[in-house]
């Protein structure tokens, strides 16, 4: 058990470190540290420069004080001023242990100050701090920053300040950056591990669902968290795909059953007629009549297979490549003129209310088939004397087309069923047909990203659909 736990732990760690969320967390941590480094560098340079300039300003003030004393009363006054600045005289108000001053005369003789004699240098000078600076009450400084100048040809003055405060500020900034770096790395690692584990859990749930589907549990679906994030959207898309696949499988099973059921009748008739011809035909005319009827049964079977194949091709979406702009108004006008004599022969009245110049993007041939099927249903499945109307109007960005009649209509319970393959309402089962016309029309509508809506026409039935202009 322990070996198994250790193996699982190592496997989980390996997976966590390889996830995209962990990589993103590491990337963001690196970017943050990069920006922080730029910010801290800028702060470091600005603060360091400000403190250095402050020291130099103080040094200039001390130089001016000693120089003014020298200019007024000579070297003795300069020595007195130096002692006062260092706090070694009773006249000094306070000790200044951070100050360093050196006043040296000819032959590098030290006249006053708390620094050893120096090789005279003018301008800004940086020196090591003396190890025996008795004026220091705290830890000794690392360096002394100061300025040197000649008061006369042989008298040299150097005034400086220790840089301990500058060094301390530098150290605090560097320590702050080090702590920030450490905290960022720790938080990024913990955050990456946390989000990676959450990601892996949800990914494992998706994987388990897919494996369940492959094992035959077609009702399994991925649970959604409701957060609307990318994994929820992916899960929703997979669930929708699984619903679509389940619907197609149900449709396939139903179609197979319907095909077997609906082909049984014409095949049975075909066999009976051939059997009757073999046993009862006594002349060429009898055989010819039997063959003619058998050919009719065969044509009926072929028409069923042709319709099924056409529906399958349309549902596969291969006809979308043929989409092009065309005038739906002109198409329905031609359809009206074609079916006007057919309706009159049936004793019906065919009317139209077609708005002109309605152009849509689609397959004109397939939409002609769709509206032809709707018109044929309205003509053949209504009694003589029915009024049938073709209508088209543009509403916003949609072309709304409909075929309505004032016949007996279809009950609300059967309006969705009529789009199934081979389904026929009870009142129309005696009429010719194979129950595939509306299924084909529904497939064409779905190809054009719409659906046929059946509604009560008060009285009768209205079939309508809205196509994008």
C-alpha positions in Angstrom: 0.0 0.0 0.0 2.8 2.4 0.8 4.6 1.8 -2.4 1.3 2.3 -4.3 0.7 5.6 -2.4 4.3 6.8 -3.1 3.9 5.9 -6.8 0.5 7.7 -7.0 2.0 10.7 -5.3 4.9 10.9 -7.7 2.6 10.4 -10.7 0.3 13.2 -9.4 3.3 15.5 -8.9 4.5 14.7 -12.4 1.1 15.5 -13.9 0.7 18.7 -11.8 4.1 20.0 -13.0 3.2 19.3 -16.6 -0.2 21.0 -16.6 -0.7 24.2 -18.5 -2.1 26.0 -15.4 1.2 25.3 -13.5 3.2 26.5 -16.5 1.1 29.7 -16.6 1.5 30.3 -12.9 5.3 29.9 -13.3 5.3 32.3 -16.3 3.3 34.9 -14.4 5.7 34.6 -11.5 8.7 35.1 -13.7 7.0 38.1 -15.4 6.1 39.6 -12.0 9.6 39.1 -10.7 10.9 40.8 -13.8 8.7 43.8 -13.3 9.5 43.9 -9.6 13.2 43.7 -10.4 12.9 46.7 -12.7 10.9 48.6 -10.1 13.3 47.8 -7.2 16.3 48.8 -9.4 14.7 52.1 -10.1 13.8 52.7 -6.4 17.3 51.5 -5.4 19.0 54.0 -7.7 16.8 56.9 -6.8 17.1 56.4 -3.1 20.8 55.9 -3.3 21.3 59.0 -5.3 19.1 61.1 -3.0 21.0 59.9 0.1 24.3 60.5 -1.6 23.3 64.0 -2.6 22.1 64.7 0.9 25.5 63.6 2.3 27.3 65.8 -0.2 25.1 68.8 0.7 25.9 68.3 4.4 29.6 68.0 3.6 29.5 71.2 1.6 28.0 73.0 4.6 30.8 71.7 6.9 33.4 72.7 4.3 32.0 76.2 4.1 32.0 76.6 7.9 35.7 75.6 8.3 36.6 77.6 5.2 34.9 80.7 6.6 36.7 80.4 9.9 40.0 80.1 8.1 39.3 83.1 6.0 38.4 85.2 9.0 41.1 84.4 11.5 43.5 81.9 9.9 44.5 78.4 10.9 43.8 78.7 14.7 40.1 79.5 14.0 39.9 76.7 11.4 41.3 74.3 14.1 38.7 75.6 16.6 35.9 75.1 14.1 37.0 71.6 13.3 37.0 70.7 17.0 33.6 72.1 17.5 32.3 70.1 14.5 33.7 66.9 16.1 32.4 67.7 19.6 35.7 67.7 21.3 35.3 71.2 22.7 33.0 72.5 25.4 31.6 75.0 22.9 30.1 72.2 20.8 26.4 71.7 21.4 26.4 68.0 20.5 28.7 65.2 19.3 28.6 64.3 15.6 30.2 60.8 15.6 29.2 60.3 11.9 31.4 63.2 10.8 35.0 62.9 9.7 37.3 65.9 9.3 41.0 66.3 8.7 42.9 69.6 8.7 46.6 69.1 7.9 49.4 71.6 7.4 52.7 71.6 5.7 54.6 68.4 5.3 51.3 66.5 5.9 51.2 67.5 9.6 47.8 66.8 11.2 46.5 69.9 12.8 43.0 68.7 13.8 40.4 66.1 13.0 39.6 62.4 13.5 41.2 61.0 10.4 44.9 60.0 9.9 46.9 62.1 7.6 46.0 61.6 3.9 47.5 62.1 0.6 45.8 65.3 -0.4 43.1 64.8 -3.0 40.6 67.5 -4.2 37.0 67.0 -5.2 34.8 64.1 -4.1 36.8 61.4 -2.4 35.7 58.0 -1.1 38.0 56.5 1.7 37.9 53.4 3.9 36.6 54.2 7.3 39.3 54.3 10.0 39.2 51.3 12.4 40.1 53.4 15.4 37.6 56.3 14.9 37.0 57.1 18.5 34.1 59.4 17.7 32.0 56.5 16.6 29.5 55.3 19.2 27.9 52.7 16.9 29.4 50.1 14.6 32.1 51.4 12.4 31.2 52.5 8.8 32.5 50.7 5.8 33.5 53.8 3.8 33.7 57.6 4.2 32.4 59.8 1.5 33.8 63.4 1.5 35.4 66.3 -0.3 38.9 67.7 -0.1 40.3 71.1 -0.9 43.3 73.4 -0.2 42.7 76.4 2.0 46.0 77.7 0.9 49.1 76.3 -0.8 50.1 74.2 2.3 46.9 73.7 4.3 44.6 70.9 3.2 41.1 70.3 4.5 39.0 67.1 4.1 35.4 66.8 5.3 33.4 63.5 5.0 30.5 61.5 6.4 30.2 57.8 6.8 28.0 55.9 4.4 26.5 53.6 7.0 23.0 55.0 6.5 23.2 54.7 2.7 24.5 51.1 3.1 21.7 50.3 5.5 19.1 51.6 3.1 20.6 49.6 0.3 20.5 46.5 2.5 16.9 47.0 3.4 15.9 47.4 -0.3 17.8 44.3 -1.2 16.3 42.3 1.7 12.8 43.5 0.7 13.4 42.3 -2.9 14.8 39.0 -1.6 11.7 38.5 0.6 9.4 39.5 -2.2 11.1 37.0 -4.5 10.9 34.2 -2.0 7.2 34.9 -1.2 6.4 35.2 -4.9 8.0 31.9 -5.7 6.3 30.1 -2.8 2.8 31.6 -3.7 3.3 30.9 -7.4 4.2 27.3 -6.6 1.3 26.8 -4.2 -1.1 28.5 -6.6 0.2 26.5 -9.6 -0.2 23.3 -7.7 -3.7 24.2 -6.4 -5.0 25.3 -9.8 -3.3 22.3 -11.5 -5.0 19.9 -9.1 -8.4 21.5 -9.7 -7.8 21.4 -13.4 -6.7 17.7 -13.3 -9.8 16.8 -11.3 -12.1 18.4 -13.8 -10.1 16.9 -16.7 -10.3 13.5 -15.1 -14.1 13.9 -14.8 -14.2 14.6 -18.5 -12.0 11.6 -19.2 -14.2 9.4 -17.0 -17.3 10.5 -18.9 -15.7 9.9 -22.3 -14.5 6.4 -21.1 -18.0 5.7 -19.9 -19.4 6.6 -23.3 -16.9 4.3 -25.0 -18.0 1.5 -22.6 -21.6 1.9 -23.6 -23.0 4.2 -20.9 -24.5 6.7 -23.4 -26.5 8.5 -20.7 -23.3 9.8 -18.9 -22.8 13.5 -19.0 -20.1 15.8 -17.6 -21.2 17.7 -14.5 -21.0 21.5 -14.9 -19.9 23.9 -12.1 -21.8 26.8 -13.4 -18.7 29.1 -13.4 -18.9 29.7 -17.1 -15.1 29.2 -17.5 -13.4 27.5 -20.4 -13.7 24.1 -18.9 -17.4 24.6 -18.3 -17.8 25.7 -21.9 -15.8 22.7 -23.1 -17.9 20.4 -20.9 -21.1 22.0 -22.3 -19.9 21.5 -25.8 -19.0 17.9 -25.2 -22.4 17.3 -23.5 -24.1 18.9 -26.5 -22.1 16.7 -28.8 -23.0 13.6 -26.8 -26.7 14.7 -26.9 -26.4 15.0 -30.6 -24.7 11.7 -31.0 -27.4 10.1 -28.8 -30.1 11.6 -30.9 -28.4 10.4 -34.1 -28.1 6.9 -32.6 -31.8 6.9 -31.6 -32.6 8.2 -35.1 -30.5 5.5 -36.7 -32.2 2.8 -34.6 -35.6 4.3 -35.4 -34.8 4.6 -39.1 -33.6 1.0 -39.2 -36.8 -0.1 -37.6 -38.9 2.1 -39.9 -37.0 1.0 -43.0 -37.5 -2.7 -42.0 -41.2 -2.0 -41.3 -42.0 0.1 -44.4 -40.0 -2.0 -46.8 -41.8 -5.1 -45.6 -45.0 -4.2 -47.4 -43.7 -3.5 -50.9 -41.3 -6.5 -50.7 -44.1 -8.7 -49.6 -46.2 -7.5 -52.5 -43.3 -8.0 -54.8 -42.8 -11.6 -53.7 -46.5 -12.4 -53.8 -46.9 -11.1 -57.3 -43.8 -13.0 -58.5 -45.1 -16.1 -56.8 -48.5 -15.6 -58.3 -46.9 -15.1 -61.7 -45.0 -18.3 -61.4 -48.0 -20.4 -60.3 -50.9 -18.8 -62.0 -49.7 -17.1 -65.2 -50.7 -19.1 -68.3 -49.8 -16.6 -71.0 -47.3 -14.0 -72.0 -49.9 -11.3 -71.1 -50.2 -12.7 -67.6 -46.5 -12.7 -67.1 -46.2 -9.1 -68.6 -48.9 -7.9 -66.1 -47.1 -9.5 -63.2 -43.8 -8.0 -64.2 -45.3 -4.5 -64.6 -46.7 -4.7 -61.1 -43.4 -6.0 -59.8 -41.6 -3.1 -61.4 -44.0 -0.7 -59.7 -43.2 -2.3 -56.3 -39.5 -2.1 -57.1 -39.8 1.6 -58.0 -41.5 2.3 -54.7 -38.7 0.6 -52.9 -36.1 2.6 -54.9 -37.9 5.8 -54.2 -37.7 5.1 -50.4 -34.0 4.4 -50.6 -33.5 7.5 -52.8 -35.3 9.7 -50.3 -33.3 8.2 -47.3 -30.0 8.8 -49.1 -30.9 12.4 -49.9 -31.9 13.0 -46.3 -28.6 11.5 -45.1 -26.6 13.7 -47.6 -28.4 16.8 -46.4 -27.9 16.0 -42.7 -24.2 15.4 -43.3 -23.9 19.1 -44.3 -22.1 18.5 -47.6 -24.5 20.8 -49.5 -23.5 23.9 -47.6 -20.7 24.4 -50.1 -23.3 25.1 -52.8 -24.9 28.0 -50.8 -25.2 31.3 -52.8 -27.4 34.4 -52.8 -30.7 34.0 -54.7 -34.1 35.6 -54.8 -36.5 33.6 -52.6 -39.3 35.8 -54.0 -38.6 34.6 -57.5 -38.4 31.0 -56.3 -41.8 31.1 -54.6 -43.3 32.8 -57.6 -42.1 30.0 -59.9 -43.4 27.4 -57.4 -46.8 29.1 -57.3 -47.1 29.0 -61.1 -46.0 25.4 -61.2 -48.5 24.2 -58.6 -51.4 26.4 -59.6 -52.8 23.9 -62.1 -52.1 21.0 -59.8 -54.2 22.7 -57.0 -57.0 23.5 -59.5 -57.1 19.9 -60.7 -57.6 18.8 -57.0 -60.3 21.4 -56.6 -58.3 23.7 -54.3 -57.6 27.4 -54.5 -54.0 28.4 -54.4 -53.2 32.0 -53.4 -50.0 34.0 -52.8 -48.8 37.0 -50.9 -45.1 37.2 -51.8 -43.0 40.3 -51.0 -40.7 41.1 -53.9 -36.9 41.3 -53.9 -36.3 39.1 -50.8 -32.8 37.7 -51.3 -31.3 35.1 -49.0 -28.1 32.9 -48.9 -28.7 29.2 -49.3 -29.3 26.3 -51.7 -32.1 27.2 -54.1 -32.6 23.6 -55.3 -33.0 22.3 -51.8 -35.3 25.1 -50.7 -37.4 24.5 -53.8 -37.7 20.8 -52.7 -38.7 21.9 -49.2 -41.5 24.2 -50.3 -42.6 21.7 -52.9 -43.0 19.1 -50.2 -45.0 21.5 -48.0 -47.3 22.4 -51.0 -47.8 18.8 -52.0 -48.8 17.9 -48.4 -51.2 20.8 -48.3 -52.8 19.7 -51.6 -52.8 15.9 -51.1 -53.8 15.7 -47.5 -56.7 18.2 -47.5 -60.2 17.7 -48.9 -61.2 19.3 -52.2 -62.1 23.0 -51.9 -59.3 23.9 -49.5 -57.7 27.3 -49.8 -53.9 27.1 -49.7 -51.7 30.3 -49.4 -48.0 30.9 -50.0 -46.7 33.9 -48.1 -43.3 35.6 -47.9 -42.3 38.8 -46.0 -39.1 40.3 -44.7 -39.1 40.9 -41.0 -35.9 42.7 -39.7 -33.1 40.5 -41.0 -35.2 37.4 -41.6 -37.2 36.2 -44.6 -40.4 34.6 -43.1 -42.0 32.1 -45.5 -45.1 30.0 -44.9 -47.5 27.6 -46.5 -51.0 27.5 -44.9 -54.3 25.9 -45.6 -57.8 25.9 -44.0 -58.1 22.1 -44.0 -58.5 19.7 -41.1 -55.0 20.5 -39.8 -52.8 18.3 -37.5 -53.3 17.9 -33.8 -50.7 19.6 -31.5 -49.6 16.2 -30.2 -48.6 15.0 -33.7 -47.0 18.2 -35.0 -43.4 17.2 -34.0 -43.9 13.6 -34.9 -44.7 14.3 -38.6 -41.1 15.2 -39.2 -39.9 11.7 -38.3 -39.0 9.4 -41.1 -41.9 7.2 -42.3 -44.3 8.8 -39.8 -47.8 9.3 -41.2 -50.9 10.6 -39.4 -53.8 8.3 -39.3 -55.9 10.4 -41.6 -53.3 10.3 -44.4 -52.2 6.6 -44.3 -54.6 5.8 -47.1 -53.0 8.4 -49.3 -50.0 7.7 -51.5 -46.6 8.4 -50.1 -43.9 7.0 -47.9 -43.8 9.4 -45.0 -40.4 10.9 -45.9 -41.5 14.3 -47.4 -41.6 16.3 -44.2 -38.5 14.5 -42.9 -36.6 15.7 -46.0 -38.0 19.2 -45.5 -36.9 19.3 -41.9 -33.4 18.2 -42.9 -33.2 21.0 -45.5 -34.4 23.5 -42.9 -31.8 22.3 -40.4 -29.1 22.7 -43.1 -30.1 26.3 -43.4 -29.9 26.7 -39.6 -33.7 27.0 -39.0 -36.6 24.8 -38.4 -40.1 24.4 -39.7 -42.8 25.6 -37.2 -46.2 24.0 -37.5 -49.1 26.0 -36.0 -52.9 26.2 -36.0 -54.1 28.3 -39.0 -57.6 28.7 -37.5 -58.7 26.5 -39.1 -56.1 24.3 -40.8 -52.3 24.1 -40.6 -49.6 26.7 -41.2 -46.0 25.6 -41.8 -43.5 28.5 -41.6 -39.8 29.0 -41.3 -37.5 32.0 -41.0 -34.4 32.3 -43.1 -31.5 34.7 -42.6 -31.4 37.4 -45.3 
